[in-house]
């Protein structure tokens, strides 16, 4: 807050849109669109057991003291209201809605734990939870494992980049289009935006990574020094808009130092049809030479000629 102030950005969703996404349990979905089905099943399970508490003797307390249960219900209502009314960001910190939407069902589960359920209802809840969990894992893990393999291949670029280099990492696809061209590895999760950044976190490397999420945000301990932030001169080359476009020389003029290596992540030939990408490639061809291309071409490294 001391760095970013207390300013807020309004949320682009309407309250009705927020409510719809909440009912779809969207905070449980992070990779594939198909995860909506077990997510909704989880919401239905919580709702059913809330109705059971409302209309049966299962609402009998485990102990005579019901203060904890009341507090949990109030917290569930409060966090739901907070989610519906929250802005997109406060003090530069975004994704507030995702964090808040996760809390009401969680407080309801804690509330359920204060009640005296029959053995039959406990077994039903456990069985349903197990089925939902297995469904989630079946949908999610194969794609997470594929992403892990791609991430490991991207990390192989570190071997050809010497210590204390300035590296411009260009991201062309943060959802990882599959070879069929009709689908992507992730539908909702843009984790690939960070994969090549991890090269800068290796203990044996001291690299200047121009795509540096933490340094750009300005509320992490690591920040760009004044006049060094690449977003000031080459914002189009930093993830946020796709594909990356811009003039590398603008940043070199800004910091009075040349970019040593360019790391290209998830390049596809169809990007060549975009005029601004053609201009970028022409600039790279004039100043850099190809020194590394990974097995499946998930990462390409260019060195200044």
C-alpha distance (Angstrom), angle and dihedral (degrees) to the residues before:
residue distance angle dihedral
X1 . . .
X2 3.81 . .
X3 3.83 89.2 .
X4 3.79 101.0 37.2
X5 3.79 104.1 28.3
X6 3.81 125.6 -139.9
X7 3.79 100.0 -68.4
X8 3.80 120.7 136.9
X9 3.78 135.1 -151.6
X10 3.82 116.9 -143.7
X11 3.78 117.5 -115.9
X12 3.80 116.4 -107.7
X13 3.82 91.7 -143.9
X14 3.79 121.6 84.5
X15 3.80 118.1 -129.2
X16 3.82 89.8 -104.5
X17 3.81 90.4 52.7
X18 3.80 89.8 49.5
X19 3.80 90.3 50.8
X20 3.81 92.1 49.8
X21 3.80 92.3 50.3
X22 3.81 90.0 46.9
X23 3.80 91.0 54.2
X24 3.81 88.4 50.6
X25 3.83 88.0 55.2
X26 3.79 87.9 -128.6
X27 3.80 93.2 173.9
X28 3.81 87.8 70.5
X29 3.80 91.5 57.5
X30 3.78 117.0 81.1
X31 3.79 110.7 142.8
X32 3.81 118.8 22.5
X33 3.81 132.7 27.2
X34 3.81 89.0 -128.7
X35 3.80 89.0 69.7
X36 3.80 87.7 79.5
X37 3.83 90.2 82.4
X38 3.83 99.5 59.5
X39 3.82 88.2 37.2
X40 3.80 92.0 57.4
X41 3.81 89.8 43.3
X42 3.80 87.9 56.7
X43 3.81 90.6 51.9
X44 3.80 91.6 48.5
X45 3.81 90.9 50.9
X46 3.81 91.5 53.3
X47 3.82 91.5 46.4
X48 3.81 93.2 49.5
X49 3.79 92.4 52.0
X50 3.79 90.6 46.6
X51 3.82 88.6 55.4
X52 3.80 90.4 47.5
X53 3.80 89.0 54.8
X54 3.78 90.2 49.2
X55 3.80 97.6 51.1
X56 3.82 106.6 28.6
X57 3.78 140.9 56.4
X58 3.81 89.6 -101.2
X59 3.78 86.3 94.0
X60 3.81 88.1 78.8
X61 3.79 108.6 121.6
X62 3.78 123.8 -115.8
X63 3.80 86.4 -131.2
X64 3.77 133.1 15.8
X65 3.78 91.1 -107.4
X66 3.82 108.1 87.7
X67 3.81 98.1 172.5
X68 3.80 94.6 105.1
X69 3.80 92.8 51.6
X70 3.80 91.5 50.1
X71 3.81 91.6 49.8
X72 3.81 91.2 50.9
X73 3.82 91.8 51.0
X74 3.80 90.5 49.3
X75 3.81 90.7 48.9
X76 3.79 90.6 50.7
X77 3.82 90.7 52.5
X78 3.81 92.7 43.6
X79 3.82 95.1 49.9
X80 3.81 90.9 46.2
X81 3.82 90.6 52.7
X82 3.82 89.3 46.4
X83 3.80 90.7 52.0
X84 3.82 93.7 49.6
X85 3.81 92.8 49.5
X86 3.82 101.8 34.6
X87 3.83 123.1 118.1
X88 3.79 122.7 -127.8
X89 3.80 93.6 -103.1
X90 3.79 142.1 2.2
X91 3.79 120.5 -158.5
X92 3.79 90.5 -7.9
X93 3.82 93.7 -56.4
X94 3.81 109.5 124.6
X95 3.80 137.5 -171.8
X96 3.80 90.7 56.1
X97 3.81 91.0 144.5
X98 3.82 92.6 58.2
X99 3.79 91.8 54.6
X100 3.79 94.9 44.1
X101 3.82 95.2 46.2
X102 3.79 89.4 57.3
X103 3.81 93.4 59.2
X104 3.86 107.1 64.3
X105 3.84 95.1 60.7
X106 3.80 89.5 42.8
X107 3.81 92.0 54.5
X108 3.80 89.3 47.4
X109 3.81 90.1 55.1
X110 3.80 89.5 51.4
X111 3.80 88.0 48.6
X112 3.82 90.3 53.0
X113 3.81 88.7 54.6
X114 3.82 90.2 62.9
X115 3.82 91.2 60.8
X116 3.79 132.6 88.0
X117 3.82 104.1 -118.5
X118 3.78 124.6 -173.8
X119 3.81 117.7 -113.0
X120 3.81 89.6 -113.0
X121 3.82 93.8 56.1
X122 3.80 90.6 45.2
X123 3.81 91.2 54.2
X124 3.81 92.3 48.0
X125 3.81 91.3 50.5
X126 3.81 92.3 48.3
X127 3.82 93.0 47.8
X128 3.81 93.1 48.2
X129 3.81 91.8 45.9
X130 3.80 90.2 50.3
X131 3.81 92.7 50.9
X132 3.82 92.0 47.6
X133 3.82 91.8 48.0
X134 3.80 92.9 49.6
X135 3.81 89.4 49.0
X136 3.80 90.4 52.8
X137 3.79 92.3 48.7
X138 3.79 92.5 46.8
X139 3.80 91.3 53.3
X140 3.79 99.0 39.3
X141 3.79 111.0 34.7
X142 3.83 100.5 61.2
X143 3.81 89.2 57.6
X144 3.80 93.6 42.6
X145 3.80 89.0 53.1
X146 3.81 90.5 49.9
X147 3.80 89.4 50.0
X148 3.80 89.6 50.4
X149 3.80 91.5 54.1
X150 3.81 91.0 49.4
X151 3.81 90.2 46.9
X152 3.81 91.0 53.2
X153 3.79 89.7 51.1
X154 3.81 91.4 50.2
X155 3.81 89.5 51.6
X156 3.82 90.8 58.7
X157 3.81 87.3 77.6
X158 3.81 88.3 75.4
X159 3.81 90.4 75.7
X160 3.83 92.9 67.4
X161 3.83 97.8 42.5
X162 3.83 112.5 84.6
X163 3.78 124.0 -139.5
X164 3.83 118.9 -83.8
X165 3.82 94.7 23.8
X166 3.80 127.7 145.2
X167 3.80 107.1 -124.0
X168 3.78 128.0 -168.0
X169 3.80 107.8 -161.6
X170 3.81 113.0 -161.9
X171 3.80 116.7 -159.3
X172 3.79 115.8 -157.5
X173 3.81 99.9 171.3
X174 3.81 125.5 19.4
X175 3.81 94.3 177.8
X176 3.81 95.1 51.0
X177 3.77 110.6 -126.9
X178 3.79 111.8 -132.5
X179 3.79 121.5 -122.2
X180 3.80 91.4 -102.7
X181 3.82 88.2 65.3
X182 3.81 89.9 -140.2
X183 3.78 98.4 90.0
X184 3.79 142.5 25.3
X185 3.78 130.6 -133.1
X186 3.80 92.6 -119.8
X187 3.80 125.2 27.0
X188 3.79 98.9 -175.2
X189 3.79 107.9 16.7
X190 3.82 119.7 78.9
X191 3.82 93.6 -169.2
X192 3.79 91.7 136.0
X193 3.79 87.7 75.2
X194 3.82 87.4 77.0
X195 3.81 103.0 39.2
X196 3.80 99.4 92.0
X197 3.82 90.4 39.0
X198 3.80 88.9 68.9
X199 3.80 88.9 71.1
X200 3.80 86.4 72.3
X201 3.81 90.4 55.3
X202 3.82 96.2 58.8
X203 3.80 111.3 120.4
X204 3.81 93.3 -129.6
X205 3.82 93.9 49.8
X206 3.80 129.4 76.8
X207 3.78 100.6 -175.2
X208 3.79 133.3 161.8
X209 3.82 101.6 -131.5
X210 3.79 108.6 -166.1
X211 3.80 90.3 -160.6
X212 3.80 95.2 63.2
X213 3.79 112.4 154.1
X214 3.79 95.8 -171.2
X215 3.79 95.5 48.0
X216 3.82 91.9 48.5
X217 3.79 96.2 50.5
X218 3.83 91.7 60.1
X219 3.80 97.7 -150.9
X220 3.80 95.5 83.4
X221 3.83 118.6 87.2
X222 3.83 90.4 -108.7
X223 3.81 112.5 71.7
X224 3.78 135.9 164.3
X225 3.78 114.3 -101.5
X226 3.84 115.1 -116.4
X227 3.80 110.1 -73.0
X228 3.82 93.8 13.8
X229 3.81 101.6 86.9
X230 3.84 108.2 111.7
X231 3.81 91.0 -149.7
X232 3.79 87.8 72.5
X233 3.80 92.5 64.9
X234 3.82 110.2 12.3
X235 3.79 104.4 29.1
X236 3.80 91.3 146.1
X237 3.79 91.0 62.2
X238 3.79 93.1 54.5
X239 3.85 116.7 80.3
X240 3.76 114.0 -91.3
X241 3.78 98.2 85.5
X242 3.79 124.9 43.0
X243 2.93 135.4 -103.6
X244 3.83 101.0 23.7
X245 3.80 112.4 -113.7
X246 3.79 132.8 172.0
X247 3.79 148.7 90.5
X248 3.81 114.7 -70.2
X249 3.81 91.9 -161.7
X250 3.82 90.3 68.7
X251 3.79 91.0 67.7
X252 3.79 92.3 43.0
X253 3.79 88.6 55.0
X254 3.79 89.7 48.3
X255 3.84 96.6 53.7
X256 3.82 98.2 26.8
X257 3.81 90.3 -127.0
X258 3.78 133.7 101.2
X259 3.81 125.7 -116.9
X260 3.81 104.7 -112.0
X261 3.81 101.1 -165.7
X262 3.80 137.0 16.2
X263 3.79 116.9 -152.4
X264 3.82 113.9 -161.3
X265 3.79 115.8 -161.5
X266 3.82 123.4 -161.2
X267 3.79 99.1 -7.6
X268 3.81 117.5 -175.9
X269 3.79 127.2 -170.0
X270 3.82 92.5 -126.9
X271 3.83 88.7 71.9
X272 3.81 87.4 71.4
X273 3.81 88.6 76.9
X274 3.82 90.9 67.6
X275 3.84 112.8 91.2
X276 3.81 97.3 -144.6
X277 3.81 91.1 49.9
X278 3.80 89.3 51.4
X279 3.80 89.6 55.2
X280 3.81 90.7 48.9
X281 3.82 92.2 49.4
X282 3.81 90.5 49.1
X283 3.81 89.4 53.5
X284 3.81 91.1 48.7
X285 3.81 92.5 48.3
X286 3.82 90.0 52.5
X287 3.79 95.7 51.2
X288 3.81 107.7 22.8
X289 3.79 139.5 49.0
X290 3.80 129.5 -150.4
X291 3.81 112.7 -105.1
X292 3.81 103.5 160.3
X293 3.78 139.7 25.4
X294 3.80 120.1 175.3
X295 3.79 122.9 -128.1
X296 3.82 96.2 -95.5
X297 3.83 94.4 26.9
X298 3.80 92.9 -112.1
X299 3.79 88.2 136.5
X300 3.82 133.5 26.4
X301 3.80 125.0 -173.0
X302 3.81 124.3 -154.4
X303 3.82 123.8 -168.4
X304 3.78 125.2 -153.8
X305 3.79 108.2 -101.0
